[in-house]
Amino acid sequence: MAAARETGKAVVKTGKHGVSRPPFMVGSIVRILMENFLTYSVCEVHPGPNLNVVLGANGTGKSSIVCAICLGLAGKPSFLGRADKIGLFVKHGCMKGVVEIELFKSPDNITITREIHVVNNASVWFINRKPATLKTVEEQIADLNIQVDNLCQFLPQDKVGEFTKLSKTELLEATEKSIGSPEMYQFHCELKNFREKERELENLCREKTTSLEKMKQRVERYKQDVERYHECKRHVDLIEMLERKRPWVEYENFREQHEEVKQYRNQVKKELKCLKEMQAPWTRKIQEVEEDLRNLDMKTRDNTAEIRNISQKYKEKQDALEMKDKQIEEINQAFRMKKDEETNRQKKIQQTQIIIEEWQNELDTMAACENLQPQIDAVNTELKKLQEERANIDNDISDLRAEKNSQEREEKRIIDRLGQLNNIMHMKEENLKMRFRDTHSALMWLRNNKDKFKKQTCEPMMLEINVKDSAHAKYIENHISDNDMRAFVFECQEDMETFLVEMRDHQKLRVNAVCAPAESYAETLPSRPIEELHRYGFYSYLRELFDAPPPVMNYLCYQYRIYDVPVGTQKTRDMIEKVIQETNLRQMYTAEERYIIKVSSYTKQNLSSNTCLREARYLTSSVDTDERGQLENQRQDIRNTVKSLDAHLTALFDRQKLLEHKDNKLRQEKKALLERGNRRRQLESKIGVKFDSLRQLEQDAIDLEKEFQLTNVKIKEINKQKSELVTELMHLMKKIIPLNVVKVALSLQMTRATAKKNRLQSEYKLKAAQLKAAQQRFYELDNKKQRLYEKCMELMKQARHVCRLGPGQDFPEEFQVAFQTLPNTLEEIDALLNEEKTRASCFTGLSSSVVEEYNKQTQEIQQLTEYLEGKKNELNNYKQNISQVKEKWLNLLKEMIAQINGKFSKFFSSMQCAGEVDLHMENEEEYEKYGIRIRVKFHHSTDLYELTPYHQSGGEKTVSTMLYLMALQELNRCPFRVVDEINQLLQNLTYNDKMTVLFVYNGPFMLETFKWNTKRFRKRQRRLSRMTE
């Protein structure tokens, strides 16, 4: 086999060059073509007709051939145990891959082609270059007896371990599918199904038989209850008949009462009619008296109206007379007021003259006004200076207040920003609490017990690391392991041990802790400046992307070499091959990927692997420690400034109060000086005003004599009007006296008529009382008759309802016959009814459901008996079928296992070992537990032991597995069998760091097959070993 991965084409051949191949079996693989498949760009393999062995180092593409065989023959990705999507088998960077397999068949070979598309993980099938469906391909492969899902025929690399773990049962089924006849596996499946159905039928028959016995016992108990129920039913029927007759007897009693009341009511009705005829004359007399009373009442009303009219006129004249008296009083009052006004005027004149005389005396005694202007000017000058100084102080205070407000606003902004930073820390702690509860509990303990440690302790790294730009958080989280992200960092080993003992032993918390190295690595320089890497798209090393306390940074530099891991951009990704070849970097980051470069131990070439970066989970929220420190310093400076401003303001306020006190004192002094200069002018002005007031009072004098004469004239005129009103009043009194006499006469007549009416009404009421009593008696009897009638109808309706009689239906003769045997009075019926109810109540816990249940159980017993007979017959049929199929299957199975055992034992004997294959069964009837047991012996001193995953060594398991598959191949010439990485069965202890011979048939620097000389290679190795010694 030769390969050229870089050139994109490889051809692999088996067998010696130039020797003709033996004929192939039908279905054997003649050719395998792979394009853009896994590690191959183009590769064509031509297997031989017999054993084909592919040897090579890890990663050279051996398993890729096996994957191509499986997927090219309609296998599913799950058969390989690798990727679950078909598109992942296409070579990285390509959109389509092709697998073409040519199978031997006479007269013409079959070529099956599968195109694999990355988009939508789709496949396109071709048979002999013509489009086909997956179902058609599967049918063609099945016709050739190819089973890529059978581990006994196709054993891929990731399924080798599963083959060794196959149980005896699974090995038997796989062997049946591989070399057995088609009906053998079918017989086995039928036996398992028949046996399962047989168990179900046996269990069902047992359950139904038990249920049938229980139902028969239950029916026997129900039989006694049914007899008691029938006896109880007889009592209930008698009770029902008594309850039917009782309402009829009650109806008859009420009907008789109704007839009696009806006769008495008719008699009272006749008496009522006679009383009404006797009362008619008295009614006419009362009506005549009432007519006389109405006429007298009308006359009285007319007389009263006329008297009321005259009285109204009299009252009006009397009111006018009183009004004249009030007018006289008002005139006298007006004269008295003028007299009082004149007296007051004389008093005011005297008071004004006294005041003028006092002010004149004061003015005469007042000295000439001295000159006060110089003193006033001096005071004004002082006031002006004070006002200027106060204005300056007010301006200083305003400036200081503005400065203080500005400082306070700045402090508030800083406090808000610090709150935001603290909130970010709180979010990080909440994230820690949610993901690692034990770590959070340890953090709380550490903060309260830092005094127990000798040196500095750091909280979990995910809290201590502050990323300068949140976009860089994903690089740091992908570079540092999750265990270290939540680890506490200590500077002292003793402190770390104290912490872990407390957390793990005492508090039982699962936490991580690391110890920073004693030597400082935080300032270690990178292998080259970052400026030299700018042309590759790198812009920084990991260390420069975040801040952390010195112990944390020291540990990360020591453990992860973050000072020498550059971070690049998409430009770096686009030229990654050039970067790997020219920079000799071991780790690097592009925009979305991480690259790790290693040197191959065989070819000394760079081997790179890349992984996509996962999104950041812990460091997306970071706190800028530099900003936080600057904010704290600014806040302290602002506090000091505000304190200084407050002291200056206090001094200014004190000075302001002192100036206000001086200002008030000067203003009072100025006011006193001004008042002294204005007193003489005020007195002269007041005296002038008083003289004007005195002249006005003297001009307003009143002539009392004249006013007295005018008052007398007005009073005489009013008295004349009063005399006329008195004359009219006397005339009205003469007219009203005769009318009052007539009113008295009419009142007497009304009294006599009313007395007559009362006498007649008394006699009428006596007669009416008798009539009313008779009417009341009639109404009561009529109501009682109606109630009895309604009661009778109700009882009739109730009696017919109890007997279940419809409207218009005649009373049944059977009820009449039954009623004749029953008592005829309510008392006797109630007594017999109570007696029967008492007897019926003795039968407790019985109902019609007992009979229904008895009949139902009897019917169910019959049905269950028939069902049980049918199932027993069905069980017998299944047993016969099992016996027939079992005989056929065991004959075929024993013959197959005997053949396998012969071949297997022969192969082991050729190696001077012993091997045996036999049929294993725990219970002859449990067909699902039948299995193939393989027993081997590799040493003469041991016995045959069953082949298990644990008893034999890896090499023994490898040999046994291969010989078993060869035995199967000998018995059934299936087209081919594939085993990938059979050496996976070997234990790890059998591997060595160095191998004596390494066969590599793939790679750009390998020798061709005919140039191999094993002896020369061994001599050279021995020569090199001696030189080394």
Secondary structure as the mmCIF struct_conf table of DSSP 4:
data_model
#
loop_
_struct_conf.conf_type_id
_struct_conf.id
_struct_conf.beg_label_comp_id
_struct_conf.beg_label_asym_id
_struct_conf.beg_label_seq_id
_struct_conf.end_label_comp_id
_struct_conf.end_label_asym_id
_struct_conf.end_label_seq_id
STRN STRN1 ALA A 2 ALA A 2
TURN_TY1_P TURN_TY1_P1 ARG A 5 GLY A 8
STRN STRN2 ALA A 10 LYS A 13
BEND BEND1 GLY A 15 GLY A 15
TURN_TY1_P TURN_TY1_P2 HIS A 17 GLY A 18
HELX_LH_PP_P HELX_LH_PP_P1 VAL A 19 MET A 25
TURN_TY1_P TURN_TY1_P3 VAL A 26 GLY A 27
STRN STRN3 ILE A 29 PHE A 37
TURN_TY1_P TURN_TY1_P4 LEU A 38 THR A 39
STRN STRN4 TYR A 40 HIS A 46
BEND BEND2 PRO A 49 ASN A 50
TURN_TY1_P TURN_TY1_P5 ASN A 58 GLY A 59
BEND BEND3 THR A 60 GLY A 61
HELX_RH_AL_P HELX_RH_AL_P1 LYS A 62 GLY A 72
TURN_TY1_P TURN_TY1_P6 LEU A 73 ALA A 74
HELX_RH_AL_P HELX_RH_AL_P2 PRO A 77 LEU A 80
TURN_TY1_P TURN_TY1_P7 GLY A 81 GLY A 81
BEND BEND4 ARG A 82 ARG A 82
BEND BEND5 ASP A 84 LYS A 85
HELX_RH_3T_P HELX_RH_3T_P1 ILE A 86 PHE A 89
STRN STRN5 VAL A 90 VAL A 90
HELX_LH_PP_P HELX_LH_PP_P2 LYS A 91 LYS A 91
TURN_TY1_P TURN_TY1_P8 HIS A 92 GLY A 93
BEND BEND6 MET A 95 MET A 95
STRN STRN6 LYS A 96 LEU A 103
BEND BEND7 SER A 106 ASP A 108
STRN STRN7 ILE A 110 HIS A 117
TURN_TY1_P TURN_TY1_P9 VAL A 118 VAL A 118
HELX_RH_3T_P HELX_RH_3T_P2 VAL A 119 ASN A 121
STRN STRN8 ALA A 122 ILE A 127
TURN_TY1_P TURN_TY1_P10 ASN A 128 ARG A 129
STRN STRN9 LYS A 130 ALA A 132
HELX_RH_AL_P HELX_RH_AL_P3 LEU A 134 ASP A 143
TURN_TY1_P TURN_TY1_P11 LEU A 144 ASN A 145
TURN_TY1_P TURN_TY1_P12 VAL A 148 ASP A 149
TURN_TY1_P TURN_TY1_P13 LEU A 151 GLN A 153
STRN STRN10 PHE A 154 LEU A 155
HELX_RH_3T_P HELX_RH_3T_P3 GLN A 157 LYS A 159
HELX_RH_AL_P HELX_RH_AL_P4 VAL A 160 THR A 164
TURN_TY1_P TURN_TY1_P14 LYS A 165 LYS A 165
HELX_RH_AL_P HELX_RH_AL_P5 LYS A 168 ILE A 179
BEND BEND8 GLY A 180 GLY A 180
HELX_RH_AL_P HELX_RH_AL_P6 PRO A 182 MET A 278
TURN_TY1_P TURN_TY1_P15 GLN A 279 GLN A 279
HELX_RH_AL_P HELX_RH_AL_P7 ALA A 280 THR A 365
BEND BEND9 MET A 366 MET A 366
HELX_LH_PP_P HELX_LH_PP_P3 ALA A 367 GLU A 370
HELX_RH_AL_P HELX_RH_AL_P8 GLN A 373 ARG A 435
HELX_RH_AL_P HELX_RH_AL_P9 ARG A 437 ASN A 448
HELX_RH_3T_P HELX_RH_3T_P4 LYS A 450 LYS A 452
BEND BEND10 LYS A 454 LYS A 455
STRN STRN11 THR A 457 CYS A 458
HELX_RH_AL_P HELX_RH_AL_P10 MET A 461 GLU A 464
STRN STRN12 ASN A 466 VAL A 467
BEND BEND11 LYS A 468 ASP A 469
HELX_RH_3T_P HELX_RH_3T_P5 SER A 470 HIS A 472
HELX_RH_AL_P HELX_RH_AL_P11 ALA A 473 HIS A 479
BEND BEND12 ILE A 480 ILE A 480
HELX_RH_AL_P HELX_RH_AL_P12 ASP A 482 MET A 485
TURN_TY1_P TURN_TY1_P16 ARG A 486 ARG A 486
STRN STRN13 ALA A 487 PHE A 490
BEND BEND13 GLU A 491 GLU A 491
HELX_RH_AL_P HELX_RH_AL_P13 GLN A 493 LEU A 500
HELX_RH_PI_P HELX_RH_PI_P1 VAL A 501 HIS A 506
BEND BEND14 GLN A 507 GLN A 507
STRN STRN14 ASN A 512 CYS A 515
BEND BEND15 ALA A 518 GLU A 519
TURN_TY1_P TURN_TY1_P17 ALA A 522 GLU A 523
HELX_LH_PP_P HELX_LH_PP_P4 THR A 524 PRO A 526
BEND BEND16 SER A 527 ARG A 528
HELX_RH_3T_P HELX_RH_3T_P6 ILE A 530 TYR A 536
TURN_TY1_P TURN_TY1_P18 GLY A 537 GLY A 537
STRN STRN15 SER A 540 TYR A 541
HELX_RH_3T_P HELX_RH_3T_P7 LEU A 542 LEU A 545
STRN STRN16 PHE A 546 ASP A 547
HELX_RH_AL_P HELX_RH_AL_P14 PRO A 550 TYR A 560
HELX_RH_3T_P HELX_RH_3T_P8 ILE A 562 ASP A 564
STRN STRN17 PRO A 566 VAL A 567
HELX_RH_AL_P HELX_RH_AL_P15 GLN A 570 ASP A 574
TURN_TY1_P TURN_TY1_P19 MET A 575 MET A 575
HELX_RH_AL_P HELX_RH_AL_P16 ILE A 576 THR A 583
BEND BEND17 ARG A 586 ARG A 586
STRN STRN18 GLN A 587 TYR A 589
BEND BEND18 ALA A 591 GLU A 592
STRN STRN19 GLU A 593 VAL A 599
TURN_TY1_P TURN_TY1_P20 SER A 601 THR A 603
STRN STRN20 ASN A 606 CYS A 612
HELX_LH_PP_P HELX_LH_PP_P5 LEU A 613 ALA A 616
BEND BEND19 ARG A 617 SER A 621
HELX_RH_AL_P HELX_RH_AL_P17 THR A 625 GLN A 699
TURN_TY1_P TURN_TY1_P21 ASP A 700 ASP A 700
HELX_RH_AL_P HELX_RH_AL_P18 LEU A 704 VAL A 802
TURN_TY1_P TURN_TY1_P22 CYS A 803 ARG A 804
HELX_LH_PP_P HELX_LH_PP_P6 LEU A 805 GLY A 806
TURN_TY1_P TURN_TY1_P23 PRO A 807 GLY A 808
HELX_LH_PP_P HELX_LH_PP_P7 GLN A 809 PRO A 812
HELX_RH_AL_P HELX_RH_AL_P19 GLU A 813 GLN A 820
TURN_TY1_P TURN_TY1_P24 THR A 821 THR A 821
BEND BEND20 LEU A 822 LEU A 822
BEND BEND21 ASN A 824 THR A 825
HELX_RH_AL_P HELX_RH_AL_P20 LEU A 826 SER A 841
TURN_TY1_P TURN_TY1_P25 CYS A 842 CYS A 842
BEND BEND22 PHE A 843 PHE A 843
TURN_TY1_P TURN_TY1_P26 THR A 844 GLY A 845
HELX_RH_AL_P HELX_RH_AL_P21 SER A 848 SER A 910
TURN_TY1_P TURN_TY1_P27 MET A 911 GLN A 912
STRN STRN21 ALA A 914 HIS A 920
BEND BEND23 GLU A 922 ASN A 923
TURN_TY1_P TURN_TY1_P28 GLU A 924 GLU A 925
HELX_RH_3T_P HELX_RH_3T_P9 TYR A 927 LYS A 929
STRN STRN22 GLY A 931 LYS A 937
BEND BEND24 HIS A 939 HIS A 939
TURN_TY1_P TURN_TY1_P29 HIS A 940 SER A 941
BEND BEND25 THR A 942 THR A 942
STRN STRN23 TYR A 945 GLU A 946
TURN_TY1_P TURN_TY1_P30 PRO A 949 HIS A 951
BEND BEND26 GLN A 952 GLN A 952
HELX_RH_AL_P HELX_RH_AL_P22 GLY A 954 LEU A 971
BEND BEND27 ASN A 972 ASN A 972
BEND BEND28 PRO A 975 PRO A 975
STRN STRN24 VAL A 978 VAL A 979
BEND BEND29 ASP A 980 ASP A 980
HELX_RH_3T_P HELX_RH_3T_P10 ILE A 982 LEU A 985
BEND BEND30 LEU A 986 LEU A 986
HELX_RH_3T_P HELX_RH_3T_P11 ASN A 988 THR A 990
BEND BEND31 ASP A 993 LYS A 994
BEND BEND32 THR A 996 THR A 996
BEND BEND33 GLY A 1003 GLY A 1003
TURN_TY1_P TURN_TY1_P31 PRO A 1004 PHE A 1005
HELX_LH_PP_P HELX_LH_PP_P8 MET A 1006 GLU A 1008
HELX_RH_3T_P HELX_RH_3T_P12 THR A 1009 LYS A 1011
HELX_RH_AL_P HELX_RH_AL_P23 THR A 1014 THR A 1028
#
